[in-house]
């Protein structure tokens, strides 16, 4: 398994992770708003209503294809940058060769906004509030997406190189100040010896 696959599997919130148990270890209804015990014919839910409500909520919030499809529909299959409308086809999800779903605040900045993936609750929060949050997603065409990504990466590189330059400058000025101080101290001690 590649490191990328390991990293991406960390952000997946599996449906089985919503299984709940009471204090005695007996399973409770998987629906997050329900605390009843499952009943036949459902193994994980207490009723058809709980089953359909939870599955719909899970499906629309944790399946990337569904989230992306919802964003395409919301934006009327139009690039939000150049405003060009593109053709699409619909099978189970909306598909388009030219449209992509873009994170307005890039995924790479998730940790800077306080999102972590160490526990189930944190993964769920990160997915719902950041990664799959429809307010952070927009429809863009491939051309605009490439341009946006390239601009972001160049700004990031520039910021990173400026930080490195600033660190190098601070180090060099500290070394310069130390060497000047040291030389000055030497001059004073030499002056006092000779004076």
Secondary structure, 3 states (H helix, E strand, C coil): CCHHHHHHHHCCCCHHHHCEECCCCCEECCCCCCCCCCCCCCCCCCCHHHHHHHHHHHHHHHCHHHHHHHHHHHCCCECCCCCCECCCEECCCEECCCEEEEECCCHHHCHHHCCCCCCHHHHHHHHHHHHCCHHHEEEEEHHHHHHHHHHHHHHHHHHHHHHHHHHHHHHHHHHHHHHHHHHHHHHHHHHHHHC
